[in-house]
Amino acid sequence: MPRSLKPGSKVTWKSHGGEAEGHVVKKLTKRTHIKGHTVAATPDEPQYLVESETGAGRAAHKAGALKKR
């Protein structure tokens, strides 16, 4: 689980279409809503808002789901 993720970090993650690539937009540390879904982020268990390189949009992922490129 990468701990050094910050905005601009290039990352990959598993997607239903295979492996996706993109970058971190920001670290989420409180409950928020993205595309109609609730993201249960907390300061102790943050999630990361990532944007796909293909322009498929933004999504939130736990640090353990992301690999730094």
ABEGO torsion letter per residue (X at the ends): XBAABBBGBBBBBBBAAEBBBBBBABBBABBBBBGGBBBBBBAABBBBBBBBAAGAEBBBBBAAABBBX
